[in-house]
């Protein structure tokens, strides 16, 4: 997968940077997590501060355009990103699973 960044725009008010670019890939469209890790590596930032907004594929081509935001801190990302019901549910399930693993480890 090849990532090309076409524009970077700083937004000091929201403590973030808007990043737009394109992807070239083989096979299926890359997942958000794949793009987050690739973009974090390219920009030399922590993956926890990268938020992918859109990945739009081009018809009958192995290319896509993306829009992402990189925040300057995890706190800024928490303030700037909307927490949807789906995301909250995933976080609750992860916390529940971690608590169960911790309880199982402490009882052993």
N, C-alpha and C positions, 0 to 999 in steps of 0.2 A: 504494500500500500504506500502510495506517495502523497504527501501532504504539501500543499503550496499555500502560503499565506498571501493574500492580495491586499489586505488593509488592516491597520491597527489604529484605533482611535481611543485616546485616553479620556476618561470621564472622572475628574477628580471629585466632583460632587457626590457621586455614588461609589467612589473608591474602587473603580474597576476599569478594565480595558475591553473594548469591543474588538473582536477578531473575526475577520471574514476570510474565506479561502475556498480552495477546491481540493477534492480528493480524487485520486485515480486508484482503482482497486480491481482485483480479480475475484470472480465469484459473486457472492451476495453482498448487499450493502453492509458496510461495517456497523457494528453496534455503537451506541453512545459511549460505552466504556472503552472500546477500542480507540475511538477518536479522542476521548479525554486523555488516555495514556500517551498517545502519539503527540497530541498538542502540548501536553505538559512537558514531555521530553524536548520538543522543539523549542518551546519558550523558556525552558529551564525553571519551571515553577512546580509547586506541589500539586498533584492531581486533585486534592480536596478543595482547591480554590477555582477549579475550572468547571463551568456550567455550559453544556451544549444546549442551544435553543432549537436549531433546526439542522437537519441533514436532508437536502433535496436532491434526489437523483435526476439525471438527465435521461430522457426516454431513449431506450435501446442503446445506451452507452454505459461503459464501466466508469462513469464519472459522477461526482456529486458536488454540490456546493454546501457549505456549512456556515453557520453563525454561532459564535460562542462568546462567552464573557469570562475573563480571568479577573478574579478579585485580588486585592492586595493582602487580604487576611481572611481566615475562616469566619471571623465575626462579621466582616463586611459582606461575605457571601450569605450568611444566615439572615442578615438584614435585607439584602437586595433580592433574594430569591423567594418566591412564593412556595410555601409548603402545602402541597395538595394532599387530598385524602389518601391517594395511592402511596405517596412517599411516606406519609405518617404511618400507614399500616405496615410498610416494609420495615421502617425503623422500629416499630413496636415488636414485630416478629423477631427481628435480629436481637433486640434487647432481651426478649423472653428466652430465646435460644441460648444466649450467653449466660443468663441466670441459671437455666437448667444445667448447662455444662459445669458451671461453677459449683452448683449444689451437688452434682454427681461426683466431682473431683474432691470436694471436701468430705463427703461421706465415705470415700474409699480409704 
